[in-house]
Amino acid sequence: MLLQRYPAGLFNEAELEALLRVLTERVDCSGKLG
């Protein structure tokens, strides 16, 4: 994962929020389809 490959300090709060948002959207979409 990106968090394992790069130090947490490399990402700022906005980038982390966007990343988490994309991941959660993927989970929601896969849940609705499945």
PDB file of N, CA, C and O in Angstrom, chain B, residues numbered from 101:
ATOM      1  N   MET B 101       0.846  -1.203   0.000  1.00  0.00           N
ATOM      2  CA  MET B 101       0.000   0.000   0.000  1.00  0.00           C
ATOM      3  C   MET B 101       0.877   1.247   0.000  1.00  0.00           C
ATOM      4  O   MET B 101       2.061   1.194   0.335  1.00  0.00           O
ATOM      5  N   LEU B 102       0.275   2.362  -0.380  1.00  0.00           N
ATOM      6  CA  LEU B 102       1.032   3.611  -0.449  1.00  0.00           C
ATOM      7  C   LEU B 102       1.539   4.019   0.926  1.00  0.00           C
ATOM      8  O   LEU B 102       2.662   4.507   1.056  1.00  0.00           O
ATOM      9  N   LEU B 103       0.712   3.820   1.958  1.00  0.00           N
ATOM     10  CA  LEU B 103       1.104   4.227   3.300  1.00  0.00           C
ATOM     11  C   LEU B 103       2.287   3.403   3.785  1.00  0.00           C
ATOM     12  O   LEU B 103       3.070   3.873   4.611  1.00  0.00           O
ATOM     13  N   GLN B 104       2.427   2.188   3.285  1.00  0.00           N
ATOM     14  CA  GLN B 104       3.560   1.355   3.680  1.00  0.00           C
ATOM     15  C   GLN B 104       4.796   1.734   2.872  1.00  0.00           C
ATOM     16  O   GLN B 104       5.923   1.646   3.360  1.00  0.00           O
ATOM     17  N   ARG B 105       4.570   2.152   1.638  1.00  0.00           N
ATOM     18  CA  ARG B 105       5.678   2.461   0.738  1.00  0.00           C
ATOM     19  C   ARG B 105       6.258   3.842   1.027  1.00  0.00           C
ATOM     20  O   ARG B 105       7.462   4.052   0.880  1.00  0.00           O
ATOM     21  N   TYR B 106       5.414   4.779   1.435  1.00  0.00           N
ATOM     22  CA  TYR B 106       5.878   6.132   1.714  1.00  0.00           C
ATOM     23  C   TYR B 106       5.607   6.483   3.177  1.00  0.00           C
ATOM     24  O   TYR B 106       4.652   5.976   3.767  1.00  0.00           O
ATOM     25  N   PRO B 107       6.438   7.345   3.767  1.00  0.00           N
ATOM     26  CA  PRO B 107       6.203   7.796   5.145  1.00  0.00           C
ATOM     27  C   PRO B 107       4.931   8.627   5.235  1.00  0.00           C
ATOM     28  O   PRO B 107       4.568   9.322   4.286  1.00  0.00           O
ATOM     29  N   ALA B 108       4.258   8.554   6.371  1.00  0.00           N
ATOM     30  CA  ALA B 108       2.988   9.257   6.541  1.00  0.00           C
ATOM     31  C   ALA B 108       3.179  10.765   6.375  1.00  0.00           C
ATOM     32  O   ALA B 108       2.266  11.462   5.934  1.00  0.00           O
ATOM     33  N   GLY B 109       4.352  11.263   6.724  1.00  0.00           N
ATOM     34  CA  GLY B 109       4.605  12.696   6.644  1.00  0.00           C
ATOM     35  C   GLY B 109       4.585  13.229   5.221  1.00  0.00           C
ATOM     36  O   GLY B 109       4.467  14.435   5.007  1.00  0.00           O
ATOM     37  N   LEU B 110       4.702  12.324   4.241  1.00  0.00           N
ATOM     38  CA  LEU B 110       4.732  12.762   2.851  1.00  0.00           C
ATOM     39  C   LEU B 110       3.366  13.269   2.408  1.00  0.00           C
ATOM     40  O   LEU B 110       3.268  14.119   1.523  1.00  0.00           O
ATOM     41  N   PHE B 111       2.326  12.749   3.022  1.00  0.00           N
ATOM     42  CA  PHE B 111       0.970  13.153   2.656  1.00  0.00           C
ATOM     43  C   PHE B 111       0.464  14.213   3.622  1.00  0.00           C
ATOM     44  O   PHE B 111       0.706  14.132   4.826  1.00  0.00           O
ATOM     45  N   ASN B 112      -0.238  15.206   3.094  1.00  0.00           N
ATOM     46  CA  ASN B 112      -0.855  16.192   3.974  1.00  0.00           C
ATOM     47  C   ASN B 112      -2.300  15.769   4.238  1.00  0.00           C
ATOM     48  O   ASN B 112      -2.769  14.784   3.666  1.00  0.00           O
ATOM     49  N   GLU B 113      -2.997  16.491   5.082  1.00  0.00           N
ATOM     50  CA  GLU B 113      -4.355  16.096   5.472  1.00  0.00           C
ATOM     51  C   GLU B 113      -5.291  16.037   4.275  1.00  0.00           C
ATOM     52  O   GLU B 113      -6.131  15.142   4.190  1.00  0.00           O
ATOM     53  N   ALA B 114      -5.154  16.982   3.350  1.00  0.00           N
ATOM     54  CA  ALA B 114      -6.034  17.017   2.180  1.00  0.00           C
ATOM     55  C   ALA B 114      -5.830  15.774   1.316  1.00  0.00           C
ATOM     56  O   ALA B 114      -6.794  15.184   0.827  1.00  0.00           O
ATOM     57  N   GLU B 115      -4.572  15.381   1.134  1.00  0.00           N
ATOM     58  CA  GLU B 115      -4.286  14.208   0.308  1.00  0.00           C
ATOM     59  C   GLU B 115      -4.805  12.951   0.983  1.00  0.00           C
ATOM     60  O   GLU B 115      -5.360  12.074   0.322  1.00  0.00           O
ATOM     61  N   LEU B 116      -4.627  12.857   2.306  1.00  0.00           N
ATOM     62  CA  LEU B 116      -5.129  11.689   3.031  1.00  0.00           C
ATOM     63  C   LEU B 116      -6.643  11.623   2.943  1.00  0.00           C
ATOM     64  O   LEU B 116      -7.213  10.548   2.757  1.00  0.00           O
ATOM     65  N   GLU B 117      -7.299  12.779   3.077  1.00  0.00           N
ATOM     66  CA  GLU B 117      -8.766  12.814   3.007  1.00  0.00           C
ATOM     67  C   GLU B 117      -9.245  12.368   1.630  1.00  0.00           C
ATOM     68  O   GLU B 117     -10.204  11.604   1.522  1.00  0.00           O
ATOM     69  N   ALA B 118      -8.582  12.843   0.580  1.00  0.00           N
ATOM     70  CA  ALA B 118      -8.964  12.462  -0.779  1.00  0.00           C
ATOM     71  C   ALA B 118      -8.742  10.969  -0.998  1.00  0.00           C
ATOM     72  O   ALA B 118      -9.573  10.299  -1.611  1.00  0.00           O
ATOM     73  N   LEU B 119      -7.626  10.449  -0.498  1.00  0.00           N
ATOM     74  CA  LEU B 119      -7.326   9.029  -0.661  1.00  0.00           C
ATOM     75  C   LEU B 119      -8.363   8.173   0.048  1.00  0.00           C
ATOM     76  O   LEU B 119      -8.876   7.207  -0.518  1.00  0.00           O
ATOM     77  N   LEU B 120      -8.669   8.535   1.293  1.00  0.00           N
ATOM     78  CA  LEU B 120      -9.668   7.777   2.047  1.00  0.00           C
ATOM     79  C   LEU B 120     -11.026   7.865   1.374  1.00  0.00           C
ATOM     80  O   LEU B 120     -11.781   6.893   1.364  1.00  0.00           O
ATOM     81  N   ARG B 121     -11.340   9.025   0.812  1.00  0.00           N
ATOM     82  CA  ARG B 121     -12.637   9.209   0.141  1.00  0.00           C
ATOM     83  C   ARG B 121     -12.748   8.272  -1.057  1.00  0.00           C
ATOM     84  O   ARG B 121     -13.791   7.651  -1.262  1.00  0.00           O
ATOM     85  N   VAL B 122     -11.687   8.166  -1.846  1.00  0.00           N
ATOM     86  CA  VAL B 122     -11.687   7.272  -3.013  1.00  0.00           C
ATOM     87  C   VAL B 122     -11.835   5.825  -2.566  1.00  0.00           C
ATOM     88  O   VAL B 122     -12.599   5.062  -3.157  1.00  0.00           O
ATOM     89  N   LEU B 123     -11.101   5.448  -1.520  1.00  0.00           N
ATOM     90  CA  LEU B 123     -11.173   4.067  -1.035  1.00  0.00           C
ATOM     91  C   LEU B 123     -12.569   3.748  -0.532  1.00  0.00           C
ATOM     92  O   LEU B 123     -13.097   2.674  -0.818  1.00  0.00           O
ATOM     93  N   THR B 124     -13.177   4.663   0.214  1.00  0.00           N
ATOM     94  CA  THR B 124     -14.513   4.416   0.760  1.00  0.00           C
ATOM     95  C   THR B 124     -15.541   4.358  -0.362  1.00  0.00           C
ATOM     96  O   THR B 124     -16.481   3.565  -0.298  1.00  0.00           O
ATOM     97  N   GLU B 125     -15.374   5.192  -1.393  1.00  0.00           N
ATOM     98  CA  GLU B 125     -16.313   5.169  -2.521  1.00  0.00           C
ATOM     99  C   GLU B 125     -16.227   3.831  -3.247  1.00  0.00           C
ATOM    100  O   GLU B 125     -17.248   3.285  -3.665  1.00  0.00           O
ATOM    101  N   ARG B 126     -15.021   3.305  -3.400  1.00  0.00           N
ATOM    102  CA  ARG B 126     -14.845   2.008  -4.061  1.00  0.00           C
ATOM    103  C   ARG B 126     -15.527   0.921  -3.249  1.00  0.00           C
ATOM    104  O   ARG B 126     -16.169   0.033  -3.811  1.00  0.00           O
ATOM    105  N   VAL B 127     -15.393   0.986  -1.938  1.00  0.00           N
ATOM    106  CA  VAL B 127     -16.017  -0.022  -1.073  1.00  0.00           C
ATOM    107  C   VAL B 127     -17.530   0.062  -1.184  1.00  0.00           C
ATOM    108  O   VAL B 127     -18.207  -0.963  -1.264  1.00  0.00           O
ATOM    109  N   ASP B 128     -18.067   1.290  -1.189  1.00  0.00           N
ATOM    110  CA  ASP B 128     -19.519   1.473  -1.287  1.00  0.00           C
ATOM    111  C   ASP B 128     -20.029   0.953  -2.628  1.00  0.00           C
ATOM    112  O   ASP B 128     -21.058   0.278  -2.679  1.00  0.00           O
ATOM    113  N   CYS B 129     -19.327   1.258  -3.700  1.00  0.00           N
ATOM    114  CA  CYS B 129     -19.758   0.823  -5.032  1.00  0.00           C
ATOM    115  C   CYS B 129     -19.715  -0.693  -5.131  1.00  0.00           C
ATOM    116  O   CYS B 129     -20.645  -1.309  -5.651  1.00  0.00           O
ATOM    117  N   SER B 130     -18.642  -1.297  -4.637  1.00  0.00           N
ATOM    118  CA  SER B 130     -18.523  -2.752  -4.710  1.00  0.00           C
ATOM    119  C   SER B 130     -19.590  -3.396  -3.834  1.00  0.00           C
ATOM    120  O   SER B 130     -20.116  -4.456  -4.172  1.00  0.00           O
ATOM    121  N   GLY B 131     -19.910  -2.760  -2.712  1.00  0.00           N
ATOM    122  CA  GLY B 131     -20.941  -3.302  -1.834  1.00  0.00           C
ATOM    123  C   GLY B 131     -22.307  -3.249  -2.485  1.00  0.00           C
ATOM    124  O   GLY B 131     -23.096  -4.186  -2.359  1.00  0.00           O
ATOM    125  N   LYS B 132     -22.594  -2.151  -3.187  1.00  0.00           N
ATOM    126  CA  LYS B 132     -23.893  -2.012  -3.858  1.00  0.00           C
ATOM    127  C   LYS B 132     -24.010  -3.013  -5.010  1.00  0.00           C
ATOM    128  O   LYS B 132     -25.066  -3.611  -5.220  1.00  0.00           O
ATOM    129  N   LEU B 133     -22.904  -3.188  -5.759  1.00  0.00           N
ATOM    130  CA  LEU B 133     -22.943  -4.102  -6.901  1.00  0.00           C
ATOM    131  C   LEU B 133     -23.011  -5.549  -6.421  1.00  0.00           C
ATOM    132  O   LEU B 133     -23.646  -6.392  -7.055  1.00  0.00           O
ATOM    133  N   GLY B 134     -22.351  -5.831  -5.294  1.00  0.00           N
ATOM    134  CA  GLY B 134     -22.287  -7.208  -4.822  1.00  0.00           C
ATOM    135  C   GLY B 134     -23.382  -7.528  -3.870  1.00  0.00           C
ATOM    136  O   GLY B 134     -23.465  -8.654  -3.381  1.00  0.00           O
TER     137      GLY B 134
END
